[in-house]
Amino acid sequence: MKNLDLMQKEKSAILAKINQAVKDGNEEAFGAAFTEFTDMLQEAVMAEARGLVQVADNTVLAGRGVRALTSTETQYYQKVIDAMKSKNPQQALTLIDETLPTTVLDAVFEDVTEAHPLLDAINFQNTGILTEILISDSGRHLATWDKLSDTILAQLTAGTDVINLAQNKLSAFIPIGRPMLEIGPVWIDRYVRTILLEAISNGLEKAIILGTGVDEPVGMTKDPNGLFDATTGYPNLTAVPLSEITPETYGGILATLAVGPNGLYRNVSEVLFICNPVDYYTKIAPAVTDRISHDVRWPFPTRVIQSAYVPANKAIIGIGKRYFFGLGTSKGGKIEFSDHYKFIEDDRYYLTKLYGDGKPLDSTSFKVVDITAIRPVAPIVRVADYVDARLSGITLTDEKSVAVSFGSFNENIHAYSAAIADVEANDNNVASLTVTANDPNATIVVKNGANVVEASNNAYALTLTAGANVITITSTVGATEQEAYVLVINYTPKV
């Protein structure tokens, strides 16, 4: 039996070859690397099976890391093995009525979530043979005391959405050499689950973070309620500047998560903070680690997840269970004969299809933050020539010149939210913002989303669109001192 460290190195090298072949579009190189990978995997499983061939007791097998099968799984795999041994496996597999047992996918899901913390943190479900699933997308509903009528039914169903699980397909090819058919159902199960684990893991995390919604899931960095483009998918969420992780600044961002898309408050007991490993060690760890005790302190219960797919200088803050991902088998749910790949004569190739999709349940459950200028934890020392770039005041009025409340302004609190609604159609879709800095020489830049807003008569006219409008205010003094404030205006137009 090969040394485990050596096998791990071989696996990493082979997967690198596969990824490179996919990038280059080189089918021949992909075929060679894929064959090398499955050969190694079959060799490992068969070697382990030979080492435990005398062990029959399920408890002992489980103690050695081998999963005991249910009677349904054993019967299924035995039928599949018999069909694969036949002279015409394509026809024999077609005659099997049973589908891949859902308990097999359950076991795969356990392995996947253990290996990928992000998948454990979201609402990741085995949907079995369902092709559509109904979800709640508004976060919270109010019960109504009234007679059941069409109006009430409309209110109850207004916050639901249907996810079409058959929209995106994940095909897992399963090469099985003839000698492997002799090792029995337990080991075939182990091999099939390993193949499915690799298939699900490959690209799934990237799609959950960055997916555009075009032939793939919608990522956490996208606005699922934004305007969908058939080529580029859903628009990116606007990044909110995060300069420090303090109760005031961090709490201001979390306060926007606590309001659902229907305007109702929702409890948030924990949030995810997702960033890439380099940014975590160079930016986030210094921002939350006490310089004296070296304790890591977050202002609010936060589950940190490192993901290589988060872009540099960006992070995602959100409610993990408000991202739904459903994955299951097709209605047939069978292992099928495949003639797509014929790399070596002694192997037969089989195929099982998984269907699924994922998306944030609304556009307010996740925030993208810009951590380019985040500051480390350090005592604040004020000296005589201290340069203050903070703001001393912000005012907001609607189109009718009525003051809009966003809470009490504090120069040390950097995130606020407000709400504006029409009385008549489009009669209140422009707000007026005034900004005052502590330093009269400060340079003020106001952005509505990604667009810079120019001042007119010391005021900034903000044209609002339906939903959340992210207004960023940056105050700069000199070459280095800068403070950023965020005001989220939720605008409700009159329909």
C-alpha positions as CSV (number, residue, x, y, z in Angstrom):
1,M,0.0,0.0,0.0
2,K,1.3,3.4,-0.9
3,N,2.4,6.0,1.7
4,L,-0.6,8.3,2.4
5,D,1.5,11.5,2.1
6,L,2.9,10.3,-1.2
7,M,-0.7,9.6,-2.5
8,Q,-1.8,13.1,-1.4
9,K,1.0,14.7,-3.4
10,E,0.2,12.5,-6.4
11,K,-3.5,13.5,-6.1
12,S,-2.6,17.3,-5.9
13,A,-0.3,17.0,-8.9
14,I,-3.0,15.1,-11.0
15,L,-5.7,17.6,-10.1
16,A,-3.4,20.4,-11.2
17,K,-3.0,18.7,-14.5
18,I,-6.8,18.3,-14.9
19,N,-7.4,22.0,-14.1
20,Q,-4.7,23.1,-16.5
21,A,-6.1,20.9,-19.3
22,V,-9.6,22.5,-18.7
23,K,-8.1,26.0,-18.9
24,D,-6.2,25.1,-22.1
25,G,-9.2,23.3,-23.6
26,N,-6.9,20.3,-24.3
27,E,-9.2,17.3,-24.4
28,E,-6.3,14.8,-24.9
29,A,-4.4,16.1,-21.8
30,F,-7.7,16.1,-19.8
31,G,-8.3,12.5,-20.8
32,A,-4.8,11.4,-19.8
33,A,-5.0,13.2,-16.4
34,F,-8.5,12.0,-15.7
35,T,-7.5,8.4,-16.4
36,E,-4.4,8.9,-14.1
37,F,-6.7,10.2,-11.3
38,T,-9.2,7.4,-11.5
39,D,-6.5,4.8,-11.7
40,M,-5.0,6.1,-8.5
41,L,-8.4,6.3,-6.8
42,Q,-9.3,2.7,-7.8
43,E,-5.9,1.4,-6.6
44,A,-6.3,3.1,-3.2
45,V,-9.8,1.7,-2.7
46,M,-8.9,-1.8,-3.8
47,A,-5.8,-1.8,-1.6
48,E,-7.8,-0.8,1.4
49,A,-10.5,-3.4,0.6
50,R,-7.8,-6.1,0.3
51,G,-6.4,-5.1,3.7
52,L,-9.8,-5.4,5.4
53,V,-11.2,-8.3,3.3
54,Q,-11.3,-10.6,6.4
55,V,-13.2,-8.0,8.4
56,A,-17.0,-8.7,8.3
57,D,-18.3,-7.1,11.4
58,N,-19.9,-3.7,10.5
59,T,-18.9,-2.2,13.9
60,V,-15.3,-3.1,13.3
61,L,-15.5,-1.7,9.7
62,A,-17.0,1.5,10.9
63,G,-14.3,1.8,13.5
64,R,-11.7,1.7,10.7
65,G,-13.4,4.4,8.7
66,V,-15.5,2.2,6.4
67,R,-19.2,3.1,6.1
68,A,-21.7,0.3,6.8
69,L,-24.4,0.1,4.2
70,T,-28.1,-0.1,4.8
71,S,-29.9,-3.1,3.4
72,T,-31.4,-0.9,0.6
73,E,-27.9,0.4,-0.4
74,T,-26.4,-3.1,-0.4
75,Q,-29.2,-4.4,-2.6
76,Y,-28.8,-1.5,-5.0
77,Y,-25.1,-1.8,-5.3
78,Q,-25.2,-5.5,-5.8
79,K,-27.7,-5.1,-8.7
80,V,-25.4,-2.4,-10.2
81,I,-22.4,-4.7,-9.9
82,D,-24.2,-7.6,-11.5
83,A,-25.4,-5.3,-14.3
84,M,-21.9,-3.9,-14.9
85,K,-20.5,-7.5,-15.1
86,S,-22.9,-8.4,-17.9
87,K,-22.0,-8.5,-21.5
88,N,-24.4,-5.6,-22.2
89,P,-24.1,-3.2,-19.2
90,Q,-26.1,-0.4,-20.9
91,Q,-29.2,-2.6,-21.3
92,A,-28.7,-4.3,-17.9
93,L,-28.5,-0.9,-16.1
94,T,-31.6,0.3,-17.8
95,L,-33.6,-2.6,-16.4
96,I,-32.8,-1.6,-12.8
97,D,-35.8,0.2,-11.4
98,E,-34.1,1.5,-8.2
99,T,-32.6,4.9,-8.0
100,L,-29.4,5.9,-6.2
101,P,-30.4,5.8,-2.5
102,T,-30.8,9.2,-1.0
103,T,-28.8,8.0,2.0
104,V,-25.7,7.8,-0.2
105,L,-26.1,11.5,-1.1
106,D,-26.7,12.2,2.6
107,A,-23.3,10.6,3.4
108,V,-21.6,12.6,0.5
109,F,-23.1,15.8,1.9
110,E,-21.7,15.0,5.3
111,D,-18.2,14.6,3.8
112,V,-18.6,17.8,1.7
113,T,-19.7,20.0,4.6
114,E,-16.9,18.6,6.8
115,A,-14.3,19.4,4.1
116,H,-15.8,22.8,3.2
117,P,-16.9,25.0,6.1
118,L,-18.7,27.4,3.8
119,L,-21.1,24.6,2.7
120,D,-21.8,23.7,6.3
121,A,-22.6,27.4,7.1
122,I,-25.3,27.8,4.4
123,N,-28.6,26.2,3.9
124,F,-27.2,23.2,1.9
125,Q,-29.9,20.6,1.3
126,N,-30.2,17.2,-0.3
127,T,-33.4,17.6,-2.3
128,G,-33.6,14.0,-3.5
129,I,-35.5,13.7,-6.8
130,L,-37.3,17.1,-6.5
131,T,-37.0,19.2,-9.6
132,E,-38.4,22.4,-8.0
133,I,-38.4,23.6,-4.4
134,L,-40.5,26.4,-2.8
135,I,-38.6,28.8,-0.5
136,S,-39.3,31.9,1.6
137,D,-37.4,34.8,0.2
138,S,-38.5,37.7,2.5
139,G,-37.2,36.5,5.8
140,R,-40.3,37.0,8.0
141,H,-44.1,37.2,7.5
142,L,-46.8,38.7,9.7
143,A,-49.8,36.5,10.4
144,T,-53.2,38.1,9.6
145,W,-56.4,37.6,11.5
146,D,-59.0,37.6,8.8
147,K,-61.2,35.3,6.7
148,L,-59.3,33.2,4.1
149,S,-59.7,34.9,0.8
150,D,-57.8,35.5,-2.4
151,T,-56.3,38.7,-0.9
152,I,-55.0,36.8,2.1
153,L,-53.6,34.0,-0.1
154,A,-51.8,36.6,-2.2
155,Q,-50.2,38.0,0.9
156,L,-49.1,34.6,2.2
157,T,-47.5,33.6,-1.2
158,A,-46.0,37.0,-2.0
159,G,-42.8,36.2,-0.1
160,T,-42.1,32.9,-1.8
161,D,-40.0,31.9,-4.7
162,V,-39.5,28.7,-6.7
163,I,-35.9,27.5,-7.4
164,N,-35.7,25.3,-10.5
165,L,-33.2,22.6,-9.5
166,A,-33.2,21.1,-13.0
167,Q,-31.8,24.3,-14.4
168,N,-28.1,23.4,-13.7
169,K,-26.7,19.9,-14.1
170,L,-23.6,18.4,-12.6
171,S,-22.5,15.2,-14.3
172,A,-20.2,12.9,-12.5
173,F,-18.4,10.3,-14.6
174,I,-17.5,7.1,-12.7
175,P,-14.8,4.9,-14.4
176,I,-14.9,1.4,-12.9
177,G,-12.3,-1.2,-13.9
178,R,-13.6,-4.8,-14.2
179,P,-11.3,-6.1,-11.3
180,M,-13.0,-3.5,-9.0
181,L,-16.4,-5.2,-9.5
182,E,-15.1,-8.1,-7.4
183,I,-14.5,-6.1,-4.1
184,G,-18.2,-5.9,-3.2
185,P,-20.9,-3.2,-2.5
186,V,-19.2,-1.6,0.5
187,W,-16.2,-0.6,-1.5
188,I,-18.1,0.3,-4.6
189,D,-20.1,2.7,-2.4
190,R,-16.9,4.2,-1.0
191,Y,-15.5,4.7,-4.5
192,V,-18.8,6.2,-5.8
193,R,-19.0,8.6,-2.9
194,T,-15.5,9.7,-3.4
195,I,-16.2,10.5,-7.0
196,L,-19.3,12.4,-6.1
197,L,-17.4,14.3,-3.3
198,E,-14.8,15.5,-5.9
199,A,-17.5,16.4,-8.4
200,I,-19.6,18.4,-5.9
201,S,-16.5,20.1,-4.3
202,N,-15.0,21.1,-7.7
203,G,-16.3,24.6,-8.5
204,L,-19.2,24.6,-6.0
205,E,-17.6,27.0,-3.5
206,K,-16.6,29.3,-6.4
207,A,-20.2,29.4,-7.6
208,I,-21.6,30.2,-4.2
209,I,-19.2,33.1,-3.9
210,L,-19.0,34.5,-7.4
211,G,-21.7,32.7,-9.5
212,T,-23.4,35.0,-12.0
213,G,-26.7,33.1,-12.4
214,V,-25.9,32.2,-16.0
215,D,-25.9,28.4,-16.2
216,E,-24.7,28.4,-12.6
217,P,-25.9,29.4,-9.1
218,V,-26.1,33.0,-8.0
219,G,-23.2,34.0,-5.7
220,M,-23.3,35.9,-2.4
221,T,-21.6,38.8,-4.1
222,K,-24.5,39.3,-6.5
223,D,-27.9,41.1,-6.2
224,P,-30.5,38.4,-6.8
225,N,-33.2,41.1,-7.1
226,G,-31.2,43.1,-9.6
227,L,-31.7,43.3,-13.4
228,F,-30.7,40.0,-14.9
229,D,-28.5,40.1,-18.1
230,A,-28.5,37.0,-20.2
231,T,-24.7,37.3,-20.8
232,T,-23.3,38.7,-17.5
233,G,-26.0,37.5,-15.1
234,Y,-27.0,39.4,-12.0
235,P,-25.3,42.7,-11.0
236,N,-22.6,42.9,-8.3
237,L,-23.5,44.1,-4.9
238,T,-22.0,47.6,-4.2
239,A,-19.0,47.3,-1.9
240,V,-19.4,49.2,1.4
241,P,-16.1,50.6,2.9
242,L,-15.1,49.0,6.2
243,S,-12.2,50.9,7.8
244,E,-12.3,49.3,11.3
245,I,-14.1,46.5,13.1
246,T,-15.6,48.3,16.1
247,P,-19.0,47.9,17.8
248,E,-20.2,51.1,16.1
249,T,-18.9,50.5,12.6
250,Y,-19.5,46.8,12.5
251,G,-22.8,47.1,14.2
252,G,-23.9,49.7,11.6
253,I,-23.4,47.2,8.8
254,L,-25.1,44.3,10.7
255,A,-28.1,46.6,11.3
256,T,-28.7,46.6,7.5
257,L,-28.8,42.8,7.6
258,A,-31.4,42.8,10.3
259,V,-34.0,44.4,8.0
260,G,-35.6,42.0,5.5
261,P,-36.6,43.1,1.9
262,N,-40.2,43.5,3.1
263,G,-39.0,46.1,5.7
264,L,-39.7,43.8,8.7
265,Y,-37.0,43.3,11.3
266,R,-35.4,39.8,11.7
267,N,-33.2,38.4,14.5
268,V,-29.6,37.9,13.6
269,S,-27.8,35.7,16.1
270,E,-24.6,35.1,14.1
271,V,-23.0,36.3,10.8
272,L,-20.5,34.9,8.4
273,F,-17.3,36.9,7.6
274,I,-15.8,35.5,4.4
275,C,-12.4,36.6,3.0
276,N,-9.5,35.1,1.2
277,P,-6.6,33.7,3.4
278,V,-4.1,36.4,2.6
279,D,-6.4,39.2,3.5
280,Y,-7.4,37.4,6.7
281,Y,-3.8,37.2,8.0
282,T,-2.7,40.6,6.8
283,K,-5.8,42.7,7.3
284,I,-8.6,41.0,9.4
285,A,-6.5,39.3,12.1
286,P,-4.7,42.6,13.0
287,A,-8.1,44.4,13.0
288,V,-9.6,42.0,15.6
289,T,-6.6,40.9,17.7
290,D,-5.8,42.6,21.0
291,R,-2.2,43.8,20.9
292,I,-1.6,43.0,24.6
293,S,-3.6,39.8,25.3
294,H,-3.6,38.5,21.7
295,D,-7.2,37.6,22.2
296,V,-9.3,37.7,19.0
297,R,-12.4,39.9,19.7
298,W,-15.3,40.5,17.4
299,P,-18.0,43.0,18.4
300,F,-20.7,40.4,17.5
301,P,-20.8,36.6,17.1
302,T,-19.0,36.0,13.8
303,R,-18.0,32.8,12.0
304,V,-14.9,33.5,10.0
305,I,-14.5,31.4,6.8
306,Q,-11.5,31.7,4.5
307,S,-12.2,31.1,0.8
308,A,-9.7,31.4,-2.0
309,Y,-12.5,32.7,-4.3
310,V,-13.1,36.0,-2.5
311,P,-11.3,38.8,-4.4
312,A,-8.4,40.7,-2.8
313,N,-9.4,43.6,-0.6
314,K,-13.0,42.4,-0.4
315,A,-15.0,40.5,2.2
316,I,-18.6,39.2,2.5
317,I,-20.7,39.6,5.6
318,G,-24.0,37.8,5.7
319,I,-26.5,35.5,7.3
320,G,-25.4,32.0,6.2
321,K,-28.7,30.3,6.3
322,R,-30.2,32.9,4.0
323,Y,-28.2,31.3,1.2
324,F,-30.1,28.3,-0.1
325,F,-28.4,25.5,-2.2
326,G,-30.3,22.4,-3.2
327,L,-28.7,19.5,-4.8
328,G,-30.2,16.1,-5.7
329,T,-30.6,13.5,-8.3
330,S,-32.7,13.6,-11.4
331,K,-36.1,11.9,-11.4
332,G,-34.4,8.8,-12.8
333,G,-31.6,9.1,-10.3
334,K,-29.8,6.1,-11.8
335,I,-26.2,5.2,-12.5
336,E,-26.1,5.0,-16.3
337,F,-23.8,3.5,-18.9
338,S,-21.8,6.2,-20.7
339,D,-19.8,6.2,-23.9
340,H,-18.4,9.7,-23.5
341,Y,-15.0,8.6,-22.4
342,K,-13.0,5.6,-23.6
343,F,-9.5,6.2,-22.4
344,I,-8.5,2.6,-21.7
345,E,-10.2,-0.6,-22.8
346,D,-10.4,-2.4,-19.4
347,D,-12.5,0.4,-17.9
348,R,-16.2,1.0,-18.4
349,Y,-17.5,4.5,-17.8
350,Y,-20.7,5.3,-16.0
351,L,-22.5,8.5,-15.4
352,T,-24.8,9.8,-12.7
353,K,-26.4,13.3,-13.0
354,L,-27.0,15.7,-10.1
355,Y,-29.2,18.7,-10.4
356,G,-29.2,21.8,-8.3
357,D,-29.1,25.5,-7.9
358,G,-28.4,28.1,-5.3
359,K,-29.0,31.8,-4.6
360,P,-29.2,34.3,-1.7
361,L,-32.8,34.4,-0.6
362,D,-32.9,38.2,-0.9
363,S,-30.6,41.2,-1.6
364,T,-30.2,42.3,2.0
365,S,-28.9,39.1,3.6
366,F,-25.3,39.6,2.4
367,K,-23.1,42.6,2.1
368,V,-19.8,43.0,0.2
369,V,-17.3,45.2,2.1
370,D,-14.2,46.9,0.9
371,I,-11.4,46.2,3.4
372,T,-8.6,48.0,1.5
373,A,-8.1,50.7,4.2
374,I,-9.1,48.6,7.3
375,R,-7.1,49.6,10.3
376,P,-5.5,47.3,12.9
377,V,-6.5,47.3,16.6
378,A,-4.3,49.9,18.3
379,P,-4.6,52.5,21.1
380,I,-5.7,55.8,19.6
381,V,-3.2,58.5,20.5
382,R,-4.2,62.1,19.9
383,V,-1.3,64.6,19.5
384,A,-1.4,68.4,19.1
385,D,-1.3,68.3,15.3
386,Y,-3.9,65.5,15.0
387,V,-5.6,65.6,11.7
388,D,-9.4,64.9,12.0
389,A,-11.1,63.7,8.8
390,R,-14.3,62.8,10.5
391,L,-17.7,64.4,9.7
392,S,-19.4,66.6,12.1
393,G,-22.9,66.3,10.6
394,I,-25.1,64.8,7.9
395,T,-28.7,65.9,7.0
396,L,-31.1,64.2,4.7
397,T,-34.4,65.5,3.3
398,D,-36.8,64.1,0.7
399,E,-38.1,65.7,-2.4
400,K,-40.8,67.4,-0.4
401,S,-38.1,69.0,1.8
402,V,-39.2,66.9,4.8
403,A,-36.3,65.8,7.1
404,V,-35.7,62.0,6.8
405,S,-34.6,60.2,10.0
406,F,-31.6,57.9,10.0
407,G,-31.0,58.0,13.7
408,S,-28.7,60.3,15.7
409,F,-25.5,61.1,13.9
410,N,-22.2,60.4,15.7
411,E,-18.9,61.2,14.1
412,N,-17.6,57.8,15.3
413,I,-20.4,55.8,13.8
414,H,-19.9,55.1,10.2
415,A,-23.1,53.3,9.0
416,Y,-26.7,54.5,8.9
417,S,-30.0,53.6,7.2
418,A,-33.1,55.5,6.2
419,A,-36.4,54.9,4.4
420,I,-38.2,57.1,1.8
421,A,-41.5,56.3,0.1
422,D,-43.6,57.8,-2.6
423,V,-47.0,59.3,-1.9
424,E,-47.8,59.5,-5.6
425,A,-45.9,57.8,-8.4
426,N,-42.3,59.1,-8.7
427,D,-43.0,62.2,-6.5
428,N,-40.3,61.4,-3.9
429,N,-37.5,59.7,-5.8
430,V,-34.8,62.4,-5.3
431,A,-33.3,63.0,-1.9
432,S,-31.1,65.9,-0.8
433,L,-27.9,65.3,1.3
434,T,-25.8,67.8,3.1
435,V,-22.4,66.9,4.6
436,T,-20.3,68.9,7.1
437,A,-16.7,67.9,8.0
438,N,-14.8,68.7,11.2
439,D,-11.9,70.1,9.1
440,P,-13.0,72.9,6.7
441,N,-10.3,71.8,4.3
442,A,-11.6,68.2,4.0
443,T,-12.3,66.9,0.5
444,I,-15.8,65.3,0.4
445,V,-16.7,62.7,-2.2
446,V,-20.3,61.3,-2.3
447,K,-21.2,58.3,-4.4
448,N,-24.6,56.9,-5.1
449,G,-23.7,53.2,-5.8
450,A,-20.7,53.4,-8.1
451,N,-21.6,56.9,-9.4
452,V,-20.0,60.1,-8.1
453,V,-22.6,62.8,-7.2
454,E,-21.5,66.4,-7.6
455,A,-22.5,69.1,-5.1
456,S,-24.8,71.9,-6.0
457,N,-25.3,74.8,-3.5
458,N,-23.6,72.6,-0.8
459,A,-26.1,69.8,-1.3
460,Y,-26.0,66.5,-3.1
461,A,-29.1,65.4,-5.2
462,L,-29.5,61.6,-4.8
463,T,-31.7,59.9,-7.5
464,L,-33.2,56.8,-5.9
465,T,-34.2,53.5,-7.4
466,A,-36.5,50.9,-5.9
467,G,-34.9,49.0,-3.0
468,A,-31.6,49.7,-1.2
469,N,-29.5,52.7,-2.4
470,V,-26.0,52.6,-1.0
471,I,-24.6,56.1,-0.4
472,T,-20.9,56.3,0.5
473,I,-19.4,59.5,1.9
474,T,-15.6,59.8,2.0
475,S,-13.8,62.6,3.8
476,T,-10.1,63.1,3.1
477,V,-7.7,65.5,4.8
478,G,-4.2,65.8,3.5
479,A,-2.5,62.8,1.8
480,T,-3.3,60.0,4.2
481,E,-6.1,60.7,6.6
482,Q,-9.5,59.4,5.4
483,E,-12.9,58.5,6.9
484,A,-15.7,56.8,5.1
485,Y,-19.4,56.8,6.1
486,V,-22.3,54.7,4.6
487,L,-26.0,55.6,4.4
488,V,-28.4,53.0,3.0
489,I,-31.6,54.6,1.8
490,N,-34.5,52.1,1.2
491,Y,-36.8,53.6,-1.4
492,T,-40.3,52.4,-2.0
493,P,-41.9,53.7,-5.2
494,K,-45.6,54.1,-5.6
495,V,-47.0,51.5,-8.1
